[in-house]
Amino acid sequence: MTHSTLTLTLPEQLFRRLHSAVQSEPGSVDLFVARALERSLTPPVETDLPDDVQAELNAMAALSDDALWQIAQGTMNRDKEALYDLLLERFHAGGLTPEGREWLDDLREEADAMMLRKAHAYALLQSRGHELPALDDLRLLDS
């Protein structure tokens, strides 16, 4: 990993807070500041995603916290979820028609896109200082 050097001019009060915080944490000033910046900056969007998906995820950075929570806690329409389960069951049983396979693929893509949006919404919320639910709590929300 390469490193770059940055010189900052800070207000005295912020410098004192930084100095005090660094004294109470193990490690160097550089490491402390790098960790703080990592937590506070908007999470990056993967560049190997399709352009329209990258644009959508990047645009989410402008959303309010409330809008991000709605995305993060969103669920798939119950009817679509039931259809997905039925089609998947038929696929595994070997009795899915070509039309059914197309529906299954469409529903899978929709579910994958929703999960990607949810994950990015949670990442944005975390970068804004929100505490995220524990994994067990997320499972309860989805049921």
N, C-alpha and C positions, 0 to 999 in steps of 0.2 A: 504494500500500500504506500502510495506516495503521500507526502505531506506538504502543505503550503504554510507560509508564515503570514500572519496578519497582525498589524499593530493597531490597537484600538485606543481611542481617547474617550474616557468614561467620566461622567460627572462624579465628583468626589464621594457623594453619598452612595452611589451604586458601586464604586470601587471598594468602599469600606465594607459593604454587604458581601461583595464577592470575596474579599480578603477573609472576612469572618467565616463565610461558608466553606472556603477552601481549607481553613485551619481545622474544621471539624470533620472533614472527609479525608479518607486515605487517598494518596495519589498526588499527582502534580496539578498545578494550575491549568496546564494545557489539557490534561485529561478531564478535569472537572468542567472546564468551559466547553470542551468538545461534547461531553455527555449532555450538558444543559442545552446546547444548540441542537443536538440530535433530537432531544425530546420536544423542543419548541418549534422546529421547522415542519412545514407541511410535508407529509410523507410523499416520496416520489411515486410516480406512476411508471410501471414497467414499460419500457420502450418496444418490447416485442409484441405488444397487444395491437390489434387493428386500430387504425387512426381514429375511427369514430368512437371506439371504446376509450381510448386515451383521452379524447376530447371530453367525453362525458365525465370521466373520473376527475380530470383536471378542473372541470367546471364545478364539481362538488365542493371545492375549496371555498367558493364564494357563498355557499349556503349557510344559513343560520344553524346554530346548534340544535334547535328544535327540529328543523327539517332533517338534519343528519340523524338524530335519534329516531325519527319516523322511518327513515330508510333502513337504519341498522336493525330496527325491531320489526321490520315488515315481514310478512309471510306470503307464501304463494296462495293464490285463490284455492279454496278447499275443493271446488269442482275440478280444477286443473290438476290438483294434487291427486285426487281420486282417479282421474283418467290416466295420469302418469303411472300410478301404481298398477292399475289394471293392464295397461299396455306393456309395462315391464314384466308383469306376471305372464302374460301371453307370449312375450318375446322369449322368456326363459323356457316356456313350455314348447316352443317351436311352432306356435300357431298364430303368428302375427302376419297380417297381410302387408303388402308393400305400402299401402296407404297408412296402415297402422304404424309401420316403421317410420314413415315420414312424420307422423304426429308425435311419435316418441322422440325422434331426433329434435323436433321443434321445441317440445316441452323441456327436453334436457338442456338445450341451448338457453332457453328462457330461465331455467332454474340456475344454470351456471352463471349467467349474467347477473341475476339477482344476488347470488352469493358473493360475487365479485364486488358489486355495489355495496352490499352490507359490510364486507370486510374493509373496504376503503372508508366507508362512513365511520366505522369503529376506529380505524387508524387516525382519521382526522380528529375525531372527538378526543382520543387519547393525546394527540399532539396539542390540543387546546386545554389540556389539564384535567379532563374528566376522568373519573375512575370507571373502568369498564366492568361489566358484570363478570362474575366467575363463570367458568365453562359450564359447571352444573346448573347455574342459574339460567344460562342461555338455552340449555336443553329444555328447561321447564317452560321458557317462553315459546319455544317451537312446538310444544305439545298441546 
